[in-house]
């Protein structure tokens, strides 16, 4: 009896692609939150200025913009 590995490879490939997408979005959001936290550690006036400069785009907005730039 021979086992077909194609379904197993297809499943692993789809799981990997799902994880990569989630990981990229999580990384983006984590970096954004880290920048916001650094801004909050500054004195009040500087903190507000810093927070206004932090990227407020969602990951989807960022991806759209990045895709448009690469065309």
C-alpha beads as a LAMMPS data file, in Angstrom:
LAMMPS data file: protein, C-alpha beads

71 atoms
70 bonds

1 atom types
1 bond types

-500.0 500.0 xlo xhi
-500.0 500.0 ylo yhi
-500.0 500.0 zlo zhi

Masses

1 110.0

Atoms # bond

1 1 1 0.000 0.000 0.000
2 1 1 1.465 3.296 -1.091
3 1 1 0.594 6.594 0.623
4 1 1 -0.102 9.657 -1.527
5 1 1 1.812 12.634 -0.203
6 1 1 0.191 15.245 -2.448
7 1 1 -2.751 15.986 -0.088
8 1 1 -0.361 16.203 2.853
9 1 1 1.918 18.643 1.003
10 1 1 -1.075 20.717 -0.130
11 1 1 -2.321 20.952 3.448
12 1 1 1.105 21.933 4.761
13 1 1 1.502 24.551 2.021
14 1 1 -1.868 26.154 2.811
15 1 1 -1.131 26.201 6.545
16 1 1 2.279 27.759 5.915
17 1 1 0.806 30.474 3.700
18 1 1 -1.850 31.231 6.319
19 1 1 0.755 31.521 9.049
20 1 1 2.972 33.794 6.954
21 1 1 0.066 36.169 6.296
22 1 1 -0.921 36.304 9.949
23 1 1 2.666 36.690 11.048
24 1 1 3.240 39.641 8.725
25 1 1 0.125 41.408 9.947
26 1 1 0.996 40.680 13.579
27 1 1 4.518 42.007 13.024
28 1 1 3.150 45.205 11.465
29 1 1 0.703 45.798 14.304
30 1 1 3.357 44.979 16.899
31 1 1 5.787 47.490 15.419
32 1 1 3.061 50.132 15.352
33 1 1 2.178 49.471 19.008
34 1 1 5.857 49.573 19.967
35 1 1 6.243 52.997 18.350
36 1 1 3.143 54.240 20.167
37 1 1 4.500 52.971 23.499
38 1 1 7.803 54.751 22.908
39 1 1 5.895 57.971 22.189
40 1 1 3.961 57.631 25.455
41 1 1 7.226 57.549 27.413
42 1 1 8.121 61.061 26.247
43 1 1 7.075 64.236 28.097
44 1 1 3.454 65.307 27.488
45 1 1 3.939 67.813 24.623
46 1 1 6.482 65.662 22.835
47 1 1 4.350 62.573 23.377
48 1 1 1.386 64.105 21.545
49 1 1 3.579 65.246 18.639
50 1 1 5.181 61.822 18.399
51 1 1 1.820 60.008 18.450
52 1 1 0.557 62.251 15.644
53 1 1 3.486 61.100 13.483
54 1 1 3.056 57.376 14.172
55 1 1 1.631 55.486 11.216
56 1 1 -2.108 55.107 11.863
57 1 1 -2.830 52.959 8.798
58 1 1 -4.326 49.536 9.189
59 1 1 -2.343 46.633 7.778
60 1 1 -4.728 46.386 4.824
61 1 1 -4.295 50.087 4.004
62 1 1 -0.529 49.650 4.259
63 1 1 -0.593 46.640 1.921
64 1 1 -2.752 48.476 -0.649
65 1 1 -0.404 51.443 -0.629
66 1 1 2.653 49.238 -0.895
67 1 1 1.149 47.277 -3.795
68 1 1 0.316 50.515 -5.642
69 1 1 3.900 51.747 -5.220
70 1 1 5.301 48.510 -6.672
71 1 1 3.243 48.704 -9.884

Bonds

1 1 1 2
2 1 2 3
3 1 3 4
4 1 4 5
5 1 5 6
6 1 6 7
7 1 7 8
8 1 8 9
9 1 9 10
10 1 10 11
11 1 11 12
12 1 12 13
13 1 13 14
14 1 14 15
15 1 15 16
16 1 16 17
17 1 17 18
18 1 18 19
19 1 19 20
20 1 20 21
21 1 21 22
22 1 22 23
23 1 23 24
24 1 24 25
25 1 25 26
26 1 26 27
27 1 27 28
28 1 28 29
29 1 29 30
30 1 30 31
31 1 31 32
32 1 32 33
33 1 33 34
34 1 34 35
35 1 35 36
36 1 36 37
37 1 37 38
38 1 38 39
39 1 39 40
40 1 40 41
41 1 41 42
42 1 42 43
43 1 43 44
44 1 44 45
45 1 45 46
46 1 46 47
47 1 47 48
48 1 48 49
49 1 49 50
50 1 50 51
51 1 51 52
52 1 52 53
53 1 53 54
54 1 54 55
55 1 55 56
56 1 56 57
57 1 57 58
58 1 58 59
59 1 59 60
60 1 60 61
61 1 61 62
62 1 62 63
63 1 63 64
64 1 64 65
65 1 65 66
66 1 66 67
67 1 67 68
68 1 68 69
69 1 69 70
70 1 70 71
